[in-house]
Amino acid sequence: MRYSRRDFAKAAAASAALPSLLAAKPNSNFGGVQVGVITYSFRELPQKAEDVLGYITGCGISAIELMSNVAEGFAGVPETPRRGGPRRPPTDAEKAAMANAAAEIKKFRLSVPMSKYKAFRKMYNDAGVSIYAFKLPPTLAMSGAEYEYIWNVAETLGANHITMELPEKGELLHRVAEYAAKRKLRIAFHTHGQGGSSHFDEVLAASPYTALNFDVGHYYALTGESPVPVMEKYASRIASLHLKDRKGPEKTGDAAAGTRGGPNMPWGEGGTPLKAILQSMKKHGYKFPGSIEYEYQTPAGSTVVAEVKKCVEFCRAALA
């Protein structure tokens, strides 16, 4: 095949434009409010670190809450066997396989060099994505060395807090609060399923290094009340928000069960006052990020990435 001077000129022009295209980085800080995403939002898609980075940058997002599976997968964690069959007790063979896998994962965590996570952070930072939170929940069963691993990984990734579900047991609360204070790196409790804020004061009193990963969608779904006053009350102790739209509480028809949280909805179709939340963040200059947590069902003909993009645009418009 022969090429003309015009062909070479076109190729040269394309090559010259390539560095500027590669240099383009996402920016999801709108009006001083950092909008991010928890990588759990992409759970239905392949979870290789490079793939997840592509989803994030493809949505124009520049900061994230990182789930441990993505980071540890990159670092070479052994695969966990999957149990076959829905909603049935595991067989003895499956129990043995899971116990063996848990032992292998612990061995991995206590031996993997932090250079793996430095490389992960560099890859994401070079693409314009920072990591503000890391989710690998500490448990009572974990050793002190495993706690050290969790906090070491978070620090290496550049996270300023670790997230976990709000503890039901006081023993776990005090253990993680004490370790967070020792490391001077916050543990932020995700408010998943707790309708009111009565438990917040207890967990925040456990240590100056405890914080909230306040889920505004869950709060509205279970109370029917605006999360804005709660957010403003606890603003100094909020490490990050989870943003989602849900309908308000619904009667179950069972007097004993009472009400349940309304379903997840496409943004703007539920009742969570997301615009008011975002505008309050902007008005008060809150520096904690709001993480998009994509949980509603993907509409026919759409994709997870396309829907997360819509959430990003919702935030951009609300903060304009």
C-alpha positions in Angstrom: 0.0 0.0 0.0 1.4 3.4 -1.0 0.8 6.6 1.1 0.6 10.1 -0.2 2.1 13.2 1.4 -1.5 14.1 2.5 -1.7 10.7 4.3 1.5 11.3 6.1 0.4 14.8 7.0 -2.9 13.4 8.5 -1.0 10.8 10.5 1.5 13.4 11.8 -1.4 15.7 12.9 -3.1 12.8 14.6 0.1 11.9 16.4 0.6 15.5 17.5 -3.0 15.6 18.9 -2.6 12.3 20.8 -0.7 13.7 23.9 -3.3 16.3 24.5 -6.1 13.7 24.3 -4.2 11.5 26.7 -3.6 14.4 29.1 -7.3 15.2 29.4 -8.3 14.3 32.9 -11.7 14.1 34.6 -13.0 16.8 37.0 -16.0 16.1 39.1 -15.5 19.0 41.5 -18.5 21.2 40.9 -18.8 24.6 42.6 -16.3 23.5 45.3 -18.2 20.2 46.0 -16.3 17.0 45.3 -18.6 14.5 43.6 -17.2 11.0 43.5 -18.4 7.4 43.2 -18.0 4.2 45.2 -16.7 1.5 42.9 -19.4 -0.8 44.2 -21.6 1.1 41.7 -19.8 -0.9 38.9 -20.3 -4.3 40.6 -22.1 -5.8 37.6 -19.1 -5.1 35.3 -15.6 -6.7 35.2 -13.7 -5.7 38.2 -10.1 -5.5 37.0 -8.4 -2.3 38.2 -7.8 -1.1 34.7 -11.4 -1.7 33.7 -12.8 0.0 36.8 -10.6 3.0 36.1 -12.0 3.2 32.6 -15.6 3.3 34.0 -14.6 6.0 36.4 -12.9 8.3 33.9 -15.5 7.5 31.3 -18.1 9.0 33.7 -15.9 12.1 34.2 -15.3 11.3 37.8 -12.1 12.5 39.5 -12.3 11.0 43.1 -13.6 7.7 44.5 -14.4 5.5 47.4 -12.5 2.3 46.6 -13.8 -1.2 47.4 -11.2 -3.6 48.5 -11.9 -6.2 45.8 -10.6 -3.9 43.1 -7.4 -2.9 44.9 -6.6 -6.4 46.2 -7.4 -8.0 42.9 -4.7 -5.8 41.4 -2.3 -6.7 44.1 -2.8 -10.5 43.5 -5.2 -11.7 46.1 -6.2 -15.4 45.8 -9.7 -15.9 44.3 -12.5 -16.8 46.7 -14.5 -19.9 45.6 -18.2 -19.2 44.8 -20.9 -21.2 46.4 -23.4 -22.7 44.0 -27.1 -22.4 44.4 -29.2 -19.5 45.7 -30.2 -19.3 49.4 -29.2 -22.6 50.7 -26.8 -23.6 53.5 -23.3 -24.4 52.2 -22.2 -28.0 52.0 -19.4 -29.3 54.2 -17.1 -29.3 51.1 -18.0 -25.6 50.4 -17.4 -24.7 54.1 -14.0 -26.3 53.9 -13.2 -24.5 50.6 -14.3 -21.2 52.1 -12.2 -21.7 55.3 -9.2 -22.5 53.2 -9.7 -19.5 51.0 -10.0 -17.2 54.1 -6.7 -18.6 55.4 -5.1 -17.9 52.0 -6.4 -14.4 51.9 -5.1 -13.7 55.4 -1.7 -15.0 54.4 -1.8 -12.8 51.3 -2.7 -9.7 53.4 0.1 -10.2 55.8 2.7 -10.7 53.1 1.8 -8.5 50.2 4.2 -5.5 49.7 2.7 -2.0 49.8 4.6 -1.4 46.6 1.6 -3.1 44.9 -0.8 -0.5 46.3 1.7 2.3 45.4 1.5 1.2 41.8 -2.3 1.1 42.0 -2.4 4.6 43.4 0.0 5.9 40.7 -2.1 4.4 37.9 -5.3 6.0 39.2 -3.6 9.4 40.1 -1.9 9.5 36.7 -5.4 9.2 35.1 -6.7 12.1 37.3 -8.5 10.0 39.9 -7.8 10.4 43.6 -8.9 7.9 46.3 -10.5 9.5 49.4 -11.9 6.4 51.0 -11.0 2.7 51.2 -13.6 0.0 52.1 -12.3 -3.1 53.7 -14.3 -3.5 56.9 -12.4 -4.6 60.0 -14.0 -7.3 62.1 -13.7 -8.7 65.6 -12.3 -11.9 64.2 -9.4 -10.1 62.5 -6.0 -10.1 64.2 -4.1 -6.9 65.0 -1.8 -7.5 62.1 -4.9 -7.5 59.7 -6.0 -4.2 61.2 -2.5 -2.9 60.5 -2.8 -4.1 56.9 -6.2 -2.3 56.3 -4.8 1.0 57.6 -1.5 0.6 55.8 -3.3 0.0 52.5 -5.6 3.1 53.0 -2.6 5.3 53.8 -0.7 4.0 50.8 -3.7 4.6 48.5 -3.9 8.2 49.8 -7.3 7.7 51.5 -8.2 10.0 54.4 -10.8 7.5 55.8 -11.8 3.8 55.9 -15.4 2.9 55.6 -17.4 0.1 57.2 -21.0 -0.6 58.2 -22.1 1.0 61.4 -21.3 -1.6 64.1 -24.1 -3.4 65.9 -21.8 -4.6 68.7 -20.2 -2.1 71.1 -17.1 -4.3 71.3 -16.3 -3.9 67.6 -17.0 -0.1 67.8 -14.5 0.4 70.5 -11.9 -1.8 68.9 -12.0 0.0 65.6 -12.3 3.4 67.3 -9.2 2.7 69.4 -7.2 1.5 66.4 -8.2 4.5 64.2 -7.1 6.9 67.0 -3.8 5.0 67.2 -3.2 5.4 63.5 -4.7 8.9 63.3 -6.7 7.8 60.2 -10.5 7.9 60.5 -12.9 5.1 60.4 -16.3 6.2 58.9 -19.4 4.3 59.6 -21.9 3.7 56.7 -25.4 4.3 57.9 -27.1 1.4 56.1 -30.5 0.5 57.5 -30.5 2.8 60.5 -33.5 5.1 60.2 -32.7 7.8 62.7 -29.6 9.5 64.0 -29.9 8.3 67.6 -26.9 6.0 67.2 -24.7 8.6 65.7 -23.8 10.3 68.9 -22.7 7.0 70.5 -20.3 6.1 67.6 -18.9 9.6 67.3 -18.2 9.7 71.0 -16.0 6.6 70.8 -13.0 8.5 69.4 -12.1 11.8 67.6 -11.2 9.5 64.8 -14.7 8.0 64.2 -16.8 9.6 61.6 -19.9 9.1 59.5 -20.2 7.8 55.9 -23.8 9.2 55.9 -26.1 7.6 53.3 -28.7 10.2 52.6 -30.8 7.9 50.4 -31.2 5.3 53.2 -32.0 8.0 55.7 -34.8 9.4 53.6 -36.2 6.0 52.6 -36.6 4.9 56.2 -37.7 8.2 57.8 -39.3 10.2 55.1 -37.4 13.2 56.4 -34.9 15.4 54.7 -31.3 14.5 55.5 -30.2 18.1 55.3 -30.6 19.0 59.0 -28.8 15.9 60.0 -26.0 16.5 57.5 -25.6 20.1 58.8 -25.7 19.0 62.5 -22.9 16.4 62.0 -21.0 18.1 59.3 -17.8 18.3 61.3 -17.8 14.6 61.8 -18.9 13.5 58.3 -16.1 12.0 56.2 -18.2 11.4 53.1 -21.8 10.9 51.9 -23.5 8.2 49.9 -25.8 9.8 47.3 -28.8 7.9 45.9 -32.4 8.6 45.3 -35.1 6.5 47.0 -38.8 6.7 47.7 -40.0 7.3 51.3 -41.0 4.6 53.7 -43.7 2.1 52.8 -46.1 0.1 54.9 -45.4 -3.6 54.7 -48.9 -4.8 55.5 -47.5 -6.6 58.5 -48.3 -4.8 61.8 -45.2 -6.3 63.4 -42.9 -5.4 60.6 -44.3 -1.8 60.4 -42.7 0.1 57.5 -39.8 -0.5 55.2 -37.6 1.8 53.1 -38.8 2.8 49.7 -37.1 1.5 46.6 -34.1 2.9 44.8 -35.1 5.1 41.9 -33.4 6.9 39.0 -32.2 10.2 40.2 -35.0 12.8 40.2 -37.8 10.2 40.4 -37.6 9.4 44.1 -38.0 11.6 47.1 -34.5 12.1 48.4 -33.8 15.9 48.2 -30.5 15.4 46.4 -30.5 18.9 45.0 -31.0 20.5 48.4 -28.2 18.3 49.9 -25.8 19.3 47.2 -26.6 23.0 47.4 -26.2 22.9 51.2 -22.8 21.4 50.7 -21.9 24.2 48.3 -23.4 26.9 50.5 -21.5 25.8 53.6 -18.3 24.9 51.8 -18.2 21.4 53.1 -15.1 19.6 52.1 -16.3 16.0 52.5 -17.2 14.4 49.2 -20.5 12.9 48.0 -20.1 9.5 46.6 -22.6 8.3 43.9 -23.8 4.9 44.9 -25.6 3.4 41.9 -28.2 0.9 43.1 -31.4 1.4 41.0 -32.1 -1.1 38.3 -30.5 -0.4 34.9 -33.2 0.6 32.5 -33.7 -1.5 29.3 -31.4 -0.3 26.6 -29.1 1.6 29.0 -25.8 0.6 30.8 -24.4 1.0 34.2 -21.8 3.5 33.0 -24.5 5.5 31.1 -26.6 5.7 34.3 -23.8 6.8 36.5 -23.0 9.5 33.9 -26.6 10.7 34.4 -26.0 10.9 38.1 -22.9 13.0 37.5 -24.8 15.3 35.3 -27.5 15.6 37.9 -24.9 16.8 40.4 -23.3 19.2 37.9 -26.7 20.8 37.2 -27.6 21.0 40.9 -24.4 22.8 41.7 -24.4 25.1 38.7 
